Amino acid sequence: MATTTILLREDIDNLGGRGEVVKVKSGYARNYLLPKGIATLATKGNVKQIDRERESLLKKAATEKSTADAQAEQMRGISLRFERKAGKDGTLFGSVTSMDIAEALQALGYEIDRRKINLKDTIKETGDYTAGVKLHREVTLQIPVTVAAEGGAEKSPKAATEGSNEQEKVVEDSVENAGDETENQ
């Protein structure tokens, strides 16, 4: 297969960081990276231009990382709690996804893109889980997520111990009208 040497203008997971020269398949470069402006062809002129811009890029990267570190420190005490309709065995009627977590974080005042929230799988059972939030390529925060049955008095031991933390912020989310639809069927 044909490869193309490109110069990255942004950080891309599993490929490289901003300013790196990498080889990728020609179709990936031609159809995705180049049209979106994520990369440029690695010509001598482009490499020289990036070398001139490198100092400002390093300052920008340092600023982004310090901002992400500050945001991570601010978000350390957050714990999310979702209440959803569930069967007797703890299986949810639906699921909790990265979009739900992003909306809960937005309710707390944090604008996090759902694509930066890493769940191994969607959450389909009650219990305690952990969601990774990638704030920067070098800064990832682990947020505890508790999913409980709607209307249930059950509380996980982990959530009970975390509840004593004064700095902890808990978001409760309940699905409304979902029970009405299932009862009418």
Buried (B, 14 or more C-beta within 10 A) or exposed (E): EEEBEBBBBBBBEEBBBBBBBBEBEEEBBBEEBBEEEBBBBBEEEBBEEBEEBEEEBEEEBEEBBEEBBEBBEEBEBBBBBBBBBBEEEBEBBBBBBBEBBBBBBEEEEBEBEBEBBBBEEEBBBBEBBEBEBBBBBEBBBEBBBBBBBBEEEEEBEEBEEBEEEEEBEBBEBEBEEBEEEEEEE
